Amino acid sequence: MAIDAISDDDFDATIAADLPVVVDFWAEWCGPCKQMAPHLEAVADEMSGKVRFVKLNVDENPMAASKYGVRGLPTLMIFKDGKIAATDTGAKSKQRISDWVKETV
C-alpha cells in the first residue's frame, strides 16, 4: 500500500477521517526522511485498514507544517478526530514506528 501524498489544501479534510491518521512531514533534501521511508511503508502495509498513513512535503506545503509547529524533519504526527494525539521527531526503525503508533491508537 502506497502512502498517499497530501497537500495544504486537503490536510484538514484528511486528518478529520474516521481512522487515525499518521502524517509524515518530510522534504526531498532530508536524508533521514528518505532513510525512514521504507520503514514507514512497511508499517503502513501492516496497519492497513486500521490506520491511514500520509506524507506532506513541507517545502511544497508550508502552511500545515507551520500551523502544527514542525521544526525538524522527519516529524510524525498521529491525528485522531482531527486533533493531534502524538508527535515524534527524527528517523526511526520499523519497530519503533510500529510500537509508537500502536501505543497511540
Secondary structure, 3 states (H helix, E strand, C coil): CCCEEECHHHHHHHHCCCCCEEEEEECCCCHHHHHHHHHHHHHHHHCCCCCEEEEEECCCCHHHHHHCCCCCCCEEEEEECCEEEEEEECCCCHHHHHHHHHHHC
